[in-house]
């Protein structure tokens, strides 16, 4: 065992229920180190019996401390679970039920605030955006390091919040700890919280695991092994600075991971053992029994009262959690039922939310099809006994209802999210105002257990759309299937509508967007998409109304800002349109469409230099943006930068070979340059793509005439006149006829025209 992980043997001297500070050496309160392990199943650690684990640091902590074998989380999502740890409250009481959907209310006291008030130096170092300070867990921390500039870009089937590597988080924590420990004026205890995120999908390979069974591996177990190394670094720091005996170390998982148990790949949608059972280890030589395993059912709700007792604080403990301190010295404590919840099925899909109670013998899950498991005989919860024990189900439902009624429910205020934050969270369906799931009777909603296949199909579709690996017909087919299987899901109606719009079926798209808004009237994205569809059908007033509603609901929705700008530009309100385009770019600087549309308005308003700047920015962001190449070419041509314009027209045609307008405009430039064979070839391609456009035929006829090809010029001009008459443009037809007569008087400059 590495020396840094070796805890000195000590006799347990802590009296039952006592943790007074006068028993601490020198009379100082102990330090507190809280390490939270995101997405970590208890049954995948060596100290919990998993033989394939490579977790020496965590195993050493368990060997020299106390391990709780039956600890459970209150929610299988990061923000609510950590809020429970740091407040001692169940989710209904602290108000955070979902990642990204609220900020901890100022009236809820945090552990950090309590310790700061008692003279502790407080620092937090978190790895993931879902724990960003805007969600309120930073209160009481003098340093809250949530800097994600070192985060890696994630492209995964169901993208999670952006995160940074555990070694970077640990580096920051150790730097702060070194400063705190070395500060001599005056010595004060510290509370340091370190959050490690590695076991979240997607999995990365780590060079640090070279020479181990996980060398080069990208797996859940490999990520846990890498995370364990960070735990080891922190524990070694304590040993090297002789802080081990003066520091209470608590390691806790926030929730587990499905890993295909109960057909759930990740977490958040079910409340089974694999996502609720979490590791919980407490260590401090001399004050916590070494090598002890406690089988009493416990909860993350108990963390707050436990550490405050261990630190010798006598503040009032919030919530229904109880101190586990007596168990740390070998005293048996009674179990307490563990509550858990998830609203994610409802928020993301309109399916039933879940609530559960776990007791030493039984596990009950409230769903449309209730679940009851005998944990003693069926610890992996494979056999639902609800039909066999209906009286037991009623008993547990009464217990759960009574527990909920006894809670002091609190609503979390909305968190301030910018456009980029919102996009990070929308990938999981976390963002967007929805009705309170507690107001929906579960029996009226679908059971998520029956819908996991649909959820997985949705994840597959979104991944393919992001990667650009699916054709439009494939997207449309899958979107239709999602709506067929779950018509009550607004997001499915929305994605089908956008697929239909991309296929040119605007009326059908509008029908599905209307249904999405019937299901969820405050669905800002659907309002924005409906605004776009209506604009394409020429219904500008209705379009503007829906863009306005989208912006009322989500002022920082870039797509709605872009749509509003375009609708107003079409209506001729250029000044206001410019403001919306600029706002879209402020919200999303890499929004190529917004740069392109802004450039269009600037160009039409006589601001060519600014227009060129934004066209180029659009192309920097999206080099294969054919329309931006085309429109930039037009502005360049208007300002005598013909060679550059020709290059951009050709690039537009390389990207979009069916771009008729680009062929036509390129032909005009080439004709002006006297490059008649090239101009004729370009015009002919435009005619092939748009055979009924009289203007294209008219220009082709003129090019033929300029090249001395009299018969071709006359024949093409007459075709152009016919097309103009068919299009109801008699004035244009007459003008073309006059030009045809002039072509008949051409003096041949070269060889006789063969008529081609």
N, C-alpha and C positions, 0 to 999 in steps of 0.2 A: 504493500500500500504506500503511495507517495507520502512523504513526510508531511506535506502541506495539508493532507486530508486526515491526518491522524489526530484524533481528539484525546487529550490527556484523560486517563482514568480518574474518576472522582466518585466520592460517596455522595449519594443523593441526600441533601439536607433540607430540601424545601418541605415545609409542613403543608399538610393538605389545605388547599384553598388560600395559602399565604404566599405573597410575593413581594414583601415589603422591601423598600430600597435599602434599609439599614443592614440587610444581609449581603449586599453587594460590596465587593472589596472597595475600600476607600469611601464607602458611603455614596458612590455615584450610581445613578440608574444605569441599567444595561443598555447597550446599543440594540437596535433592531434592524436586521437584514431580512427583507422579504423578497424572495425570488419566485416569480410566477412563471409557470411553464404553459405556454399557450398550446391548446389542441393536443394535450398529452394524456393518453390513456394510462391509467394506473397499471393495467395488466401488460404494458409493454416496457416496464422498467425491471431491471434485475432484482432490485430489492422487493418487488412485488411478485417475484417468481418466474419472470420471463427469461428463459435460458439463452435466448439469442441476443439479449440486450448487451450493449457495451456502455454501461453507465456506472463506472467506478466511483465517480464523485458523489452521485446521489446515493449509491449503495453505502458509501462510507458514512455519509450523513445519517442514514437510517441505522447503521450499525452503532453509531455513537450518539444516537438520539432516540426519539420515539416516532414510530410509524403508525399512522392510522389506517387500518385496513379497509374500513368502510366509510370513506369520506365522499360526499356528493356535492355537486354544484347545484345552483338554483336555476341556471339557464345555460343551454349549450351555445352561447354566443359570448364573445370577448367582453364587450362593454358592460352588459348587465351583470355578468359573473364577477368582473373586477369591482363593479360598484357595490355588489354585495359584500365582497371581502373588505372593502375600505370604508363601508358605512355600517355593517352589521344589520342590514335590512334586506328583506325579500324584495324582488323587483317591483311588486305592486306598491311597496312602501317608499322605495327610493325613486321610482318613476321611470327608470330606464329599462325598457323591455326589448329594445332592438339596437343593433349597431347603427349609429348614424342618425337616430331618430329622437334626439333630445339632449338636453344639457342638465346635469345634476342641479336640482333646485338649490338655491342659496340657503334655504332653511335646513338642509340635510347636513349634519356635521360629519366630517370625514376623520379618519384615523390620523391623517397627517395634521389636520388642524388641531386635534387634541394634543398630539405630541409636540407640535410647535409651541402651543400654549404652555407646555411643561418644560420648555427650554431646549428641546431637541433641535438639532440641525437636520433639515429634511431635504432629500433629493430623490428624484424619480427619473428613471431612464427607460423609456418605452420603445418598442420596436415597430409598432404598427399604427397606421393612421387611425384606426378605430378607437385608439386611446389618446388621440390628439387632445390638446388642452381645451379646444372649443367644446368638448363634451363634459367638462367640469370636474374631472378627477384630479386636476392639477391643484385644487384648492388646498392650502396648507403646505405645499411644497415650495421651499425657497428656490430650488432649482427644479425645473421640469423639462427634461431634455427629450423633446419629441422631434428632433431634427431628422427629416427623412431625405436629405439631399443625397445620401449615399444609397438610397433604395434602388433596387434593380427593377427594370421594366418587367412586368408579368404579362404573359400571354398564355392563358390557361383556359380549359373548358368552362370553368366557372370562376372567374377571377375574384380573388379576395382583395382585401384592402392592401394598399401598398405597404411595404415593410422594409426594414433594413436588417442586415445580418447581425447575428448575436454577438460576434466578436467585436463589431463596432459599438454595439450597445455596452458591452462589457468594458471596452476601452474607456468609454466616457464615464461609466460608473466608477471604475478604478481610479481614474484621474481625479474625480471629485472626492472620493474617499481619501486619497492620498493628501489632498489639500486640507480636508477636514481633520484628519488625524495629526497632520504636522502643524496645524495651527495651535499655538501655545497660549493664546489669550482669549478667554480662559478655557479650560477643557470642558467640553459639553458632549453629551451622548448624541449619536446620530440615528436617524431613521433613513435607511436607503432601500428603495424599491427598484428592483431590476426585472424587467419583463423581457422574456425570450420567446421568439415566435417561430422558430425553425420548423416544427412538425406540420405547419400549415402547408397544404398543397399550393403551388407546385414544389417539388423536391429538387434540391440542388446538390451537386457533388462538391465535396470540400477537400482541398489539398491537405488540410490538417489531419485527415483520416488515412493518409498514406501509411502503409504497413499494418493496417487493421483489416478485419474481414469486410469493412465497408469502403475500402479504397476504390475510388471512382464510381461508387454506387449512388444512385438517386432514388432513395426510398425513405419511407416513414422512419424505419429503425435507424437508418444512417443519419437522418436529421436529428433524431433524439441523441445519438452518440455525439454529434457535433455540439449540440446544446449542452450536454453533460460536461464537455470540456470547458465551456464558459463558466458553468457552476464551479468546476474545480479551480479555475483561475481566481474566482472571488473568494472561495474558501481558503486558498493558499495565501491570499493577501491577508486575511485575518490572522492566519497562523504566523506569517512573517512579521506582522506588526504586533504580535502578542495580544491580539484582541479576541481570540477564540473564546476564552472563559468569560469575557465581558460582553459577549454578543449573543442575543437570542436570534437564531437562524430559523426562519420558517420558509419551507418550500411547498408551494401549492400549485396544482394544475387548475386552470380555469374551466376547462371542459375537455372531453375526449374527442375521438374521431370515429366515424362509422366504419371505415375500411370494409365496406360491403356487408357488414353484419346488418341484418334486417333490411337488406337491399339499399342502405344509405351509404353512399360513397364518402361523403364528407360529414357535415354536422349541421344542426340548426333546425331540422325538420321533424325529428323524432325525439322521444324522451326515454330511450332504452339505456340499459346498463352501460354500454360501450361509450356513450357520450356524457353520461352523468357521473360515473364513478371516476374520481380524480385522485391523484397522489396528494398526500398531506404528511409532511415530516417536520418535526420540531426538534431542535438540538441546542443545547448549551451545557457544556461539561460542568458537573457539580450541581446543577439545578434541574436537569431533565434526565430521567432514567435512560441509561444507555442500552441499546439493543432491544428495546421494548416494542412489542407490537400490540396495539389496542384494537380490539375487534368491535368496540361499541360504535353503533351507527352515529355518524357526525356529519356536519355540513360546513360549507364555506361561511355560512352565517355565523359560525362559532369563532371565526378567526379574530374578529375585532375584540370581543370580550376576553378571549384567551390571552392575547398579547398585552392588553392593558393590565390584566392581573399580573402577568409575568414581569411587567415593567414597574409594578408597584404603584399604579395609578388607581385612584378611587373615584374617577368620574363616573357619572351615570352612563350605563351601557344601553344603547338604543336597541330596539328590536327584540325578537324572541330568541335570539341566539344565547347560548350559555357558555361559560368558560370551561375549556377542556384542561385547565391547569391541574386539577386533582389527578386526572388520568396520567399526566406526565410524570408523576411520582408513584404510580402503581395503584392508585385508588380507583376502584371500578365506579363508573358513573352510568346512570341510566341512559338508554337510547332516547332519541327524540326524532319524530318523523321528519323527513326531509321533503320540502316542497320544491317543485321545479315547474317551469313553464317554457313554452315557445309560441310566439305569435307569427313567426316567419311564414308558415304555410298560408296564413290568412293575408298577411301584408303582400306577399309576393304573388299569390295565385287566387286568393278568394276561397281557400279551403279552410277547414276547421282549425282553430288554434288548439293547442294541447296543454293540459295541466296534469301534474302527477303528484303522488305521495309515495315515498319509499319508507318502509318500516323494516325492522330486522327480519321478519318472516315474509311480508307481502310487498308487492309493488302494484299500485293502481294507476292507470292512465285514463283520464277523461278524454274520450274522443267519440265521434258518432258511433263507432263500434268499440265499446269499452274494453280495456285490457286489464287483466288481473294475472299476476305471476306469483308462483310460490318460489321465492328466492332461495329457500333452503334446498329444495329439490331441483330447482331449475334456475341456477344462477345466471345463465346466459339468456334467460327470458325467451325461450323458444316456444313454449306451449301456453297459449292464452286460455285461462281457466274461467273466464267471465261467465260463460254459459253454464259451467258446472257449479258455480257458487254465486248465484244471483243475490242471495242475502248478503254475502260478503261484499259484493259490488255496491249494494245500497248502503252498507255500513261505511265503506270507504268514501263514497260520494258525499255522505252526510258529514264525515270528518273533514273532507276537503272543503266543502261549502262552509262549514263552521270556521275553519282556519281562515278562509278568504274574508268572511264577514268580520273577523276579529282584527284584520289588518287595517291600518290607517292608510288608505289609498292616496297616492299623490301623483299628479300629472307633471311630467318634466317639461320645462319650457323648451321651445324649439332651439336647436343649435344653429349658429350662423354658419352656413356652408357657402363657399364660393363655387363657381362653375366646375372647377377641376375636382374639388372635394365631392361634389354631387355625382360627377361621372364615375369616380372611384367606387362609390357606394351603390350606384344604380345597377351595377353589374350583378349584385346580389339581391336586387329588389328591395334594398333597405330604405330608399328615399322616396318620399311622396306621402302626402297626407291621406289617411284612410280612416274609415269609421273605426270606432273602438271595438276590437274583437270581443270584448267581454259582453257587448250588447247583442251579439249574435248567438242564438241558441245553436250549440254544436250540431244538433240533429238536423238542422236545416242546411248544413254545409257538408261538403265532401270530406271523407276521411283521407288524410294524406297518405296513409298506408296503401290505399288503393290507387294512388296517383303518382307514385314514385317513378314509374315508367314514363309518364308524361313529363314530369320534371326533368328527367334525364334527357329526353328528346329535346326539350327546350334548351337545356344547357348545350347539347350538341349543335343545335341550330345557331345559337348565339356565338359559339366558338367558331363555327364555319363562316359566319357572316363577318366576324372580326378579321379572320385570317384571309378572307377573300377566296376561299377554296370551294364555295358553292355557287352554282349557276343560279340565275334568276328563276328558271323553272323549278329547280330543286328547292329553293327557298319558299317559293309559292306552294309547292306540294306539301312540305313539312308544316308550314304555317296553317294550311287548311286542316291538316290532321290534328294539330294542337287545338284549334277552335272546335273541331268536331268532338274531341274528347273532353274539352273543358271550356265550353262556351261562356262560363261565368267568369273567366279570367280576363280582366281588361287588357292586360299586356299582350295576350294572344290575339285579341281582336285588333289591337294596334299594329302588331307585327304583320298580321295578314293584310291589313289595310295598306301598309307601306309597300308590301310585296305586290299587291294588286296595282297600286299607283305606278310602281316601277314597270309593270307590264302594260301600262297604258289604260288600265281598267279603272278610270277615275270614279265612275258612278258606284261601282262595287266597293271601292276603297272608302268612299264617303259613307256608305251604308254601315260598314264595319266600324268606322271611327265613331259614328253616331251611337252604335251599340256600346262601344268602349266607354263613351261619356254617359250613357244611361246607367251603366254599371258603376261608374266612378266619375261623378260630375267634376271632381277637382283634379282630374288627370291632365296636368298641364301639357305633357308631351302630345297627348291625343288632340287637345285643342290646337296646338301648333301644327300638327300634321293635317288636321282638318282645314286650318287656314290655308295651308299650301295647296291642298286639293281644290278648295273653292276658288283660290286665285287662278289656278290653271283652267278652271271652267269659266272664268270671266266674272265671277260673283265677288267683286272686290269689296263691297260693303260688308258682306257676311264674312269674308276672309279676314278683314281688319278686325272685326268684332271678336273672332276666335283668337287671333294673335293677341289682342288686348287682354282677353281672359287668361290666356296662358301666361302673360307677363304679370298679371295681377296675382296669379297663384305662385309663379316662380319668376321674379324679376330678373334673376340671373340665369335664365335658360337661353343659351346662345342661339339655338335654332329658332326660337320665337323672335328674338331680336332681329335675326337675319330675315325671317319671313315678313315681319312687320315692315322692315326697311324696303324689301322688294315690292310689297303691295303698295306702299306709299309712293315709291318711285314710279310705279306704273300709273298711279293716280295723278302724278305730276307734282307731288309734295316733296321736292328734292331735298330741301333743307332738313326736314324732319327725318327723311330716309337716311341721310348722311349720319345723323346722330345715332340711329339704331344700328347701322353698320359698324360705326366706331365702337359702340357698346358691345356688340357681338365680338369684335376683335379684342377689346379689353378683357372680356370674360374668357375668351379662348384665343390667345395670340396665334396659335397654329391653325386657325380656322380658314382654310384655303378659299372656301366658297365666299366667306365674308370679305376677304381681301379682293377677290375677283369682282364681286358685286359693287363694292365700294369704288373700285377702279372704274367700273362702267359708268357710275353716276358722276365721278370726277371728270372722266373723259367727255361726257356729254355736256358738262358744265364749263368746259374750256380750261380745265386744270390738268393739262396733259402731263407735266412732270410728276405730279402726285399720283396720277393714274398709273403711269409707267412704273413708279415705285411699288404700288400695291399689286399690279400684275406680276411683277418680278418676285414679290414676296409670296404670292400664291403659288408660283412655279417653284420657288425654293422649297416650299412645304410639300408640294404635290407636283413633281416634275412631269407626270403623265397627264396633266390637266389640259386636254385638247382645247377646250373653250377659252381658257386663259391665253394659250398660245395664239389662238385666232384673234382674240380681241386686242391683245398687245400688238399683234401685227398691224391691225387696222390703225391704231394710234400712231405707231411708228411710221406707217406709210403716209398718214396725213401730215407728218412733220418731216417729210423728205428723208426718212431713214429707210430707204427702199430695200437695200440689201438685207438689213436686219429683219425687215418685215417679211421678205421672201423666206428667210430661214425659219421664222416662226410659223408661217403658213405651212411650210413643208413638214415641220415637226408636228403640227396639229394633224396633218394627214397621215403621218407615220403612225401616230397614236390611234387616230380614228379614220380609217381608210374610206368610210362611207360618209364623210363630212362634206356634203354638197356645197355649202356656203364657202368653205375653205378653198375648194377647187375653183369656184366662181371668182372669189376675190383674188386668189393667186393669179388666175388668168388675166384679170384686169391689170394687175401690176406688171406681169410679164409683157402684156400687150403695150403698156405705156413705155416699157423699157426697150421695145422693138424686138423682143424675143418671140416672134410670131409663132413658130412651130410649137414651142413650149406652151404658149398661151392657148393655141388651138387645142392641144392635147388636154390641157387643164379644163378648158370649157367643155370639151366633149365628155370628160368624166362627170362634170357637173350635170350635163344634159342626161347622161345615162342614169344618174341618181334622181334627178328631178326633171323628167321628160316633159312635164306640162307647164314648166315655168317659162313664160314668154320672155322675161328679162334675160335669162341665161341664153336662150336661143338667139335673141336679138344681138347680144354681145358676141356670140360665136359667129353669127353672120357678118358682123363688122370686122372680126378678126380675119375671116376668110377673104373679105373684100380687101383688107389692107395687105394681105398676102398675095393678091392678084388672082384669087380663086373665085372668078365671077359666078360661075354656075352654082357652086356650093353656097356662095353668099346669098344668091337670089332664092334658092330652094329653102335654105335655112330661115331666111327672113320671112318667107311666105308661111312656113310652119309656125314661126313665132307669132305672126299676125293671126293665124287661125286660133292659136292657144289663147291669145289676148281676147279675141271675140268670144271664145268659149267661156272665158273667165269673167265676161261681162265688162270688159275694158275696151270699148270701141275707140276711144281717143288714142289709146296706146296702139291699137291695131292699125289705125289710120296712119299714125306716125311711122310705124314699121313698114307699111306698104309704100310710103313715100321713099323710105330708105332703100327698099327693094328696087324701086324704079331707078334710083341713082346708081345702084350696083350694076344695072343693065347697061349703063353708059360708061362703065370702066374701060380705060385703055390698058390693055394687058402690058404689064411691065416685064414679064418674063416669058415663060413658055405658055402655050395655050392651056387653059384650065381643063383638066380631064373630067371635071364634074364631081370630083371627090369631095 
